[in-house]
C-alpha cells in the first residue's frame, strides 16, 4: 500500500505534468489527495521541495528503470536499444515527456531545479554510454566518441518527443525516431 508521502508525490507529479509547475497549486494537489495542508508540510517544506522530490524519486527512477534493462543484453545490443527507444506504449503525445516538460519549464528558473534535472539527464546519458561501450566491445558498432554519441542519442529521443508533442501526433515521433534508427544502424559493423 502506498504511503501518504508516495500519494502526494504521484498526484503532484501528474498535476505538474499536466498543468506545469506554476499552474499547479498545493491546494489542488491536496484536494486530489484528499489531505489537509498539514499533510503536505509534514513531508515537504514547500512546493519546491515537493517538486525536487518528484524529480529525484519519480522521474529519475523512471529513466533508470526504463533504460537499465538494456544492460542485460549480450548481443544485438543496438537493435534492443532501438526497440526500447521506439516503444512508447501509453505515451501521452499531447502532454509530452515528463522529463522534457520539467526541463523546459524549470531548469532556467531555479538553480536547484536545474541541478536536479541535469543529474537525471547525465544519468540517462551515462546509461546509454554504457550500452554503447558494450556494443563496441562486442564489435556491433564502431564509433570513436561514445560520450558524445550518448549525448546525441538522448537529445534525439527528447527532441523527437518534443516534436511529437508540438504536433500531438505519434506518427511525427515515429518519423523523427526513424532517422535516429537509420543513423544507429549506419554505425553497425559487418562482423
C-alpha positions as CSV (number, residue, x, y, z in Angstrom):
1,X,0.0,0.0,0.0
2,X,1.2,3.4,-0.9
3,X,2.2,5.8,1.9
4,X,0.7,9.3,2.2
5,X,4.1,10.7,1.0
6,X,4.0,8.5,-2.1
7,X,0.5,9.5,-2.8
8,X,1.4,13.2,-2.6
9,X,4.4,12.6,-5.0
10,X,2.3,10.7,-7.5
11,X,-0.5,13.2,-7.5
12,X,1.8,16.2,-7.6
13,X,3.8,14.7,-10.5
14,X,0.6,14.2,-12.6
15,X,-0.6,17.7,-11.7
16,X,2.7,19.4,-12.6
17,X,3.0,17.3,-15.7
18,X,-0.5,18.3,-16.9
19,X,-0.6,21.9,-15.7
20,X,3.0,23.0,-15.2
21,X,4.8,23.9,-12.0
22,X,3.4,27.4,-12.0
23,X,-0.1,26.3,-12.9
24,X,-0.3,23.8,-10.1
25,X,-1.3,24.8,-6.6
26,X,-0.7,23.0,-3.3
27,X,-4.4,23.3,-2.6
28,X,-5.2,21.4,-5.9
29,X,-2.8,18.6,-5.0
30,X,-4.2,18.3,-1.5
31,X,-7.8,18.2,-2.8
32,X,-7.0,15.4,-5.2
33,X,-5.1,13.5,-2.5
34,X,-8.0,14.1,0.0
35,X,-5.5,15.5,2.5
36,X,-5.2,18.6,4.6
37,X,-2.4,21.2,4.4
38,X,-0.7,19.8,7.4
39,X,-0.2,16.5,5.5
40,X,2.0,18.1,2.8
41,X,4.1,20.2,5.2
42,X,4.7,17.1,7.3
43,X,6.7,15.7,4.4
44,X,7.8,18.7,2.4
45,X,8.7,22.3,3.5
46,X,7.5,23.8,0.2
47,X,6.2,23.2,-3.3
48,X,9.7,23.5,-4.5
49,X,10.9,20.7,-2.1
50,X,8.0,18.5,-3.2
51,X,9.0,19.1,-6.9
52,X,12.6,18.3,-6.2
53,X,11.5,15.0,-4.6
54,X,9.4,14.3,-7.8
55,X,12.5,14.8,-10.0
56,X,14.8,12.8,-7.8
57,X,12.4,10.0,-6.8
58,X,10.0,9.6,-9.7
59,X,11.5,11.0,-12.9
60,X,15.0,9.8,-12.2
61,X,13.8,6.3,-11.2
62,X,11.6,6.1,-14.3
63,X,14.7,6.7,-16.5
64,X,16.8,4.3,-14.5
65,X,14.2,1.5,-14.7
66,X,13.3,2.0,-18.3
67,X,16.8,2.1,-19.8
68,X,19.0,-0.1,-17.5
69,X,17.1,-3.1,-18.8
70,X,19.5,-2.7,-21.8
71,X,22.4,-3.9,-19.6
72,X,21.2,-7.5,-19.7
73,X,21.7,-7.9,-23.4
74,X,24.9,-9.5,-24.6
75,X,24.1,-9.4,-28.3
76,X,22.0,-7.3,-30.7
77,X,22.5,-4.5,-28.3
78,X,21.9,-1.7,-30.8
79,X,18.7,-3.5,-32.0
80,X,17.5,-3.7,-28.4
81,X,18.3,0.0,-27.8
82,X,16.3,0.9,-31.0
83,X,13.4,-1.2,-29.9
84,X,13.3,0.4,-26.5
85,X,13.6,3.9,-27.9
86,X,10.7,3.2,-30.3
87,X,8.5,1.6,-27.6
88,X,6.1,4.3,-26.4
89,X,3.1,2.3,-25.1
90,X,0.6,4.5,-23.4
91,X,2.8,7.6,-24.0
92,X,0.8,10.8,-24.0
93,X,1.8,12.6,-27.2
94,X,-0.5,15.5,-26.2
95,X,1.2,16.3,-22.8
96,X,4.7,15.1,-23.9
97,X,7.7,13.7,-21.9
98,X,7.7,14.4,-18.2
99,X,11.4,14.9,-18.1
100,X,11.4,17.2,-21.1
101,X,8.4,19.2,-19.7
102,X,10.2,19.7,-16.3
103,X,13.4,20.8,-18.0
104,X,11.7,23.2,-20.3
105,X,9.7,24.9,-17.5
106,X,12.1,24.7,-14.5
107,X,15.8,24.4,-15.5
108,X,16.2,28.1,-16.3
109,X,14.2,29.5,-13.4
110,X,15.9,27.9,-10.4
111,X,19.4,26.5,-9.9
112,X,18.2,23.7,-7.6
113,X,15.8,22.5,-10.3
114,X,18.5,22.9,-13.0
115,X,21.0,20.7,-11.0
116,X,18.4,18.0,-10.2
117,X,17.2,17.8,-13.8
118,X,20.8,17.9,-15.1
119,X,21.6,15.0,-12.8
120,X,18.7,13.0,-14.4
121,X,20.0,13.8,-17.9
122,X,23.6,13.0,-17.0
123,X,22.5,9.6,-15.7
124,X,20.3,9.0,-18.8
125,X,23.4,9.8,-21.0
126,X,25.6,7.6,-18.8
127,X,23.3,4.6,-19.2
128,X,23.2,5.0,-22.9
129,X,27.0,5.4,-23.0
130,X,27.4,2.1,-21.0
131,X,25.2,0.4,-23.5
132,X,27.3,1.8,-26.4
133,X,30.5,0.7,-24.7
134,X,29.2,-2.8,-24.6
135,X,28.1,-2.7,-28.2
136,X,31.6,-1.5,-29.3
137,X,33.2,-4.2,-27.1
138,X,31.0,-6.8,-28.8
139,X,32.0,-5.4,-32.2
140,X,28.4,-4.4,-33.0
141,X,29.2,-0.8,-33.8
142,X,32.2,1.4,-34.4
143,X,32.4,4.9,-33.1
144,X,35.2,7.0,-31.6
145,X,33.4,9.2,-29.1
146,X,30.8,7.3,-27.2
147,X,30.2,10.1,-24.7
148,X,29.3,12.5,-27.4
149,X,27.2,9.8,-29.1
150,X,25.3,9.1,-25.9
151,X,24.5,12.8,-25.5
152,X,23.3,12.9,-29.1
153,X,21.1,9.9,-28.7
154,X,19.4,11.3,-25.5
155,X,19.0,14.7,-27.2
156,X,17.5,13.0,-30.2
157,X,15.0,11.0,-28.1
158,X,13.9,14.1,-26.2
159,X,13.8,16.2,-29.3
160,X,11.6,13.6,-31.1
161,X,9.3,13.5,-28.1
162,X,9.1,17.3,-28.0
163,X,8.4,17.5,-31.8
164,X,5.6,14.9,-31.4
165,X,4.1,16.9,-28.5
166,X,4.2,20.0,-30.7
167,X,2.1,18.2,-33.3
168,X,0.3,16.0,-30.7
169,X,0.9,13.1,-33.1
170,X,2.6,9.8,-32.6
171,X,3.4,9.5,-36.3
172,X,5.6,12.5,-36.0
173,X,7.6,10.7,-33.3
174,X,7.9,7.6,-35.4
175,X,9.1,9.6,-38.4
176,X,11.6,11.5,-36.3
177,X,12.9,8.5,-34.4
178,X,13.3,6.5,-37.6
179,X,16.1,8.9,-38.5
180,X,17.9,8.1,-35.3
181,X,17.3,4.4,-36.0
182,X,18.8,4.9,-39.5
183,X,21.9,6.7,-38.0
184,X,22.4,4.0,-35.4
185,X,22.1,1.2,-38.0
186,X,24.8,3.1,-40.1
187,X,27.3,2.6,-37.2
188,X,26.9,-1.2,-37.3
189,X,29.9,-3.2,-38.3
190,X,29.7,-6.1,-40.7
191,X,31.0,-8.7,-38.3
